[in-house]
Amino acid sequence: MTGVTFERMGGTTSRGTAGEPWFAEVRRRHPDVDVVLLEPEPRDAAPDPGPATADPRHVEQECARLSARCAEVAALPGTTPTAPRWVPGTAVGRAQHVVAHHAHVDESASRSALASLATSLADLDATPLPVPDGALALAATVPTSVGPVQVRALFAAELGRWSVTVTSPEVAVDPTELATLLDGGVA
């Protein structure tokens, strides 16, 4: 046979194009050789294991640590935490831990708190998330030892209320513990 034929999976064929200079050179030096290029064989894809089973106590500690930092940085008087809680995830056996702080403040104090919080989260290598246009709000994902934790801060002007919510990534929780956690238990 004369020439090199490049065959790729999917049936496309070319004859030593400029986009493949190495094979063009092989063709020039060995016109009697046929070369067939095959895509690598697909490996059996492992099923997505979803989130790893997490130790709920560790998730709670990471969220509490980040929530306390947010409350400290915002430095708003009268900040009160809500009871930490577990909420169901998007699939059976999965859940998220949520911690929040609230304060009744004016808009000026809220703007100052948001600025301080934004600086602090940037120091933690947080990735900003979108917030609604015109909202006096901040949202970010913070890397932690339990995965990316979301922090959302919002000032609701009509209520004069500031809130910061820290939400863990969705994690798989041992089924024997999950029911207790979702019923308001603590790990």
Secondary structure as UniProt FT lines:
FT   STRAND          6..7
FT   TURN            9..10
FT   STRAND          13..14
FT   TURN            18..19
FT   HELIX           21..29
FT   TURN            31..32
FT   HELIX           56..74
FT   TURN            77..78
FT   STRAND          80..81
FT   STRAND          85..88
FT   TURN            92..93
FT   STRAND          94..104
FT   HELIX           107..123
FT   TURN            124..125
FT   STRAND          127..128
FT   TURN            133..134
FT   STRAND          137..144
FT   TURN            145..146
FT   STRAND          147..156
FT   TURN            157..160
FT   STRAND          161..167
FT   STRAND          171..172
FT   HELIX           175..182
FT   TURN            183..184
//
